[in-house]
Structure formats: C-alpha cells, structure tokens
Amino acid sequence: MTNDQPKPCIGWREWVALPDLDIAWIKAKIDTGARTSALHTFAVEPFTERGTPWVRFSVHPLQKHRDPRVVCRAEVLERRWVMDSGGHREFRYVIATSVLLGRTSWPIEMTLTNRDNMQFRMLLGRTAMKGRFTVDPQRSYLIGKPPQEG
C-alpha cells in the first residue's frame, strides 16, 4: 500500500487474531491514545531458552469469561516502563507477535499486563496501526465479527 492509496477504515473496537499465540479471536480496543499495544495476561513466568529470555503466560481471550484459557509463550524483546491511562507506571515484558485484522496480517510489539479491571483484554495501539488504517470512533466491527461456533 502506498501513501496515496486510501487506507481501510476500522472502528473503535474490532475482532483480531493473534496466530503466533494460538489466539483465534480477541476483541481489541483500537486505541489511538496508546502508543504501544497491550495484552491482558496472567500467570506470567519468565524463563531462558538457549540463553535467550522468554516468557510463558496465560490469556483469557473472551471478555468477562475465565474460559477458555490459552497458554502462550514468546521471546522477550525487552522490558520497559509503560504508563497506563491512569498515570501508573509499570515495568512490562515486550514481545513481538503477528496480528490479523480482517485479511491483513503484520508484526507488532505488544506489552503484557494484567487488564482484569479493564473492559478490553487487548489494546491495539497507534504504533501498530501507523500508516495502515483510519479509525472511525463512532463505529465498531467494520472489518467483521468472528464466525459463530456451533
């Protein structure tokens, strides 16, 4: 996509997939106010594999549900201080993963944090969206909803 082509428009919330983490669907808040994307995680365990830092963590991909529980692992890019919307600073793990929105897939950086008290299990931040989409803050699910199971 060149800069002179129109960018697809997405809503303020969209369903995305995180195929590298085996997460088929997760509802993401499209957050142009957040620089970095964030994923709700728990049971975070750092470990080393062949001298490289990794992290194992669990995700509840469905809002307001404790099932299913997806256990993930990813190489740690770094740890960095992140300030949340409430002004609290947290030292978070940063991983790289691919995100799939509609038919578009691309690599992003994502921080891992406990978002239990937040409405969305994932934020898609502006760095991940830069140059790819425009956002209509009045609309939702412009790319589509996940297929219904059963």
C-alpha positions as CSV (number, residue, x, y, z in Angstrom):
1,M,0.0,0.0,0.0
2,T,1.4,3.4,-1.0
3,N,0.8,6.6,0.9
4,D,-1.5,7.9,-1.8
5,Q,-3.9,5.0,-1.6
6,P,-6.9,5.2,0.7
7,K,-6.4,3.3,3.9
8,P,-9.1,0.9,5.2
9,C,-11.3,2.3,7.9
10,I,-11.7,0.4,11.2
11,G,-14.0,1.1,14.1
12,W,-13.1,1.9,17.7
13,R,-13.3,-1.8,18.5
14,E,-12.5,-4.8,16.2
15,W,-12.1,-8.5,16.4
16,V,-8.5,-9.6,15.8
17,A,-6.5,-12.8,15.9
18,L,-3.0,-13.4,17.3
19,P,-2.0,-16.5,15.3
20,D,1.5,-16.8,16.8
21,L,-0.1,-17.1,20.2
22,D,-2.8,-19.5,19.1
23,I,-5.5,-16.9,19.9
24,A,-8.2,-17.3,17.2
25,W,-10.2,-14.3,18.3
26,I,-9.9,-11.5,20.8
27,K,-11.9,-8.2,20.9
28,A,-9.4,-5.3,20.8
29,K,-10.0,-1.7,21.6
30,I,-8.5,0.4,18.8
31,D,-6.6,2.9,21.0
32,T,-5.0,5.8,19.2
33,G,-4.2,7.3,22.6
34,A,-2.0,4.4,23.5
35,R,1.5,4.2,21.9
36,T,2.0,0.5,22.4
37,S,-0.4,-2.4,22.1
38,A,-1.2,-4.3,25.3
39,L,-2.5,-7.8,26.0
40,H,-4.2,-8.9,29.3
41,T,-2.1,-11.7,30.7
42,F,-1.8,-13.6,34.0
43,A,0.4,-16.4,35.4
44,V,3.5,-14.7,33.7
45,E,6.6,-16.8,34.1
46,P,10.0,-15.7,32.7
47,F,12.4,-18.4,31.6
48,T,15.5,-18.8,29.5
49,E,15.8,-21.0,26.3
50,R,19.2,-21.4,24.8
51,G,20.4,-18.3,26.5
52,T,17.5,-16.1,25.3
53,P,14.9,-14.7,27.6
54,W,11.3,-16.0,27.0
55,V,8.1,-15.6,28.9
56,R,5.2,-18.0,29.4
57,F,1.8,-16.5,30.2
58,S,-1.9,-17.2,30.1
59,V,-4.7,-15.3,28.4
60,H,-8.5,-15.3,28.7
61,P,-9.3,-14.1,25.2
62,L,-13.1,-13.6,25.9
63,Q,-14.2,-10.6,27.9
64,K,-16.0,-11.4,31.2
65,H,-15.1,-15.1,30.9
66,R,-12.5,-17.3,32.5
67,D,-12.7,-20.0,29.8
68,P,-11.1,-20.6,27.5
69,R,-7.6,-20.2,29.0
70,V,-4.8,-20.0,26.3
71,V,-1.3,-20.7,27.5
72,C,1.2,-18.8,25.3
73,R,5.0,-18.4,25.1
74,A,7.1,-15.8,23.4
75,E,10.6,-14.5,23.2
76,V,11.1,-11.3,25.2
77,L,12.2,-8.3,23.2
78,E,12.8,-6.2,26.2
79,R,11.3,-4.9,29.4
80,R,10.2,-1.3,29.5
81,W,8.4,1.2,31.7
82,V,4.9,1.9,30.4
83,M,2.4,4.5,31.8
84,D,-1.2,3.4,31.7
85,S,-4.2,5.7,31.2
86,G,-4.4,6.2,35.0
87,G,-0.9,7.6,35.1
88,H,0.5,4.5,36.8
89,R,4.0,3.2,35.7
90,E,4.6,-0.5,35.2
91,F,7.7,-2.4,34.1
92,R,6.3,-4.7,31.4
93,Y,7.5,-7.5,29.2
94,V,7.5,-6.6,25.5
95,I,7.1,-9.3,22.9
96,A,6.7,-9.4,19.1
97,T,3.8,-11.2,17.5
98,S,1.7,-11.1,14.4
99,V,-1.8,-9.6,14.5
100,L,-4.5,-10.4,11.9
101,L,-7.3,-7.9,11.3
102,G,-9.6,-8.9,8.5
103,R,-7.3,-10.2,5.8
104,T,-4.4,-8.0,6.9
105,S,-1.6,-9.6,9.0
106,W,1.5,-7.8,10.2
107,P,4.1,-7.9,13.1
108,I,3.6,-5.8,16.1
109,E,5.2,-5.2,19.5
110,M,2.9,-5.8,22.5
111,T,3.3,-5.4,26.2
112,L,2.0,-7.9,28.7
113,T,0.0,-6.7,31.6
114,N,-2.9,-7.6,33.9
115,R,-6.0,-5.9,32.4
116,D,-8.6,-7.7,34.6
117,N,-10.1,-4.4,35.7
118,M,-10.3,-3.1,32.2
119,Q,-13.2,-3.7,29.7
120,F,-11.0,-4.9,26.8
121,R,-8.4,-7.8,27.0
122,M,-6.4,-6.1,24.3
123,L,-5.5,-2.6,23.1
124,L,-4.2,-2.1,19.6
125,G,-2.0,1.0,19.9
126,R,-1.2,3.7,17.4
127,T,2.4,2.4,16.7
128,A,0.9,-0.9,15.4
129,M,-1.7,0.9,13.2
130,K,0.6,3.6,11.9
131,G,0.1,4.1,8.1
132,R,-2.3,1.1,7.9
133,F,-5.8,2.3,8.8
134,T,-8.0,5.2,9.6
135,V,-10.3,5.0,12.6
136,D,-13.9,5.9,12.8
137,P,-14.6,6.5,16.6
138,Q,-18.3,6.2,16.1
139,R,-18.4,2.8,14.6
140,S,-17.5,-0.8,15.6
141,Y,-16.5,-4.0,13.9
142,L,-16.1,-2.5,10.4
143,I,-13.8,-5.4,9.4
144,G,-16.3,-8.0,10.7
145,K,-17.1,-10.3,13.5
146,P,-15.7,-13.8,14.2
147,P,-17.6,-16.8,12.9
148,Q,-20.2,-18.2,15.3
149,E,-19.3,-21.6,16.7
150,G,-21.7,-24.5,16.8
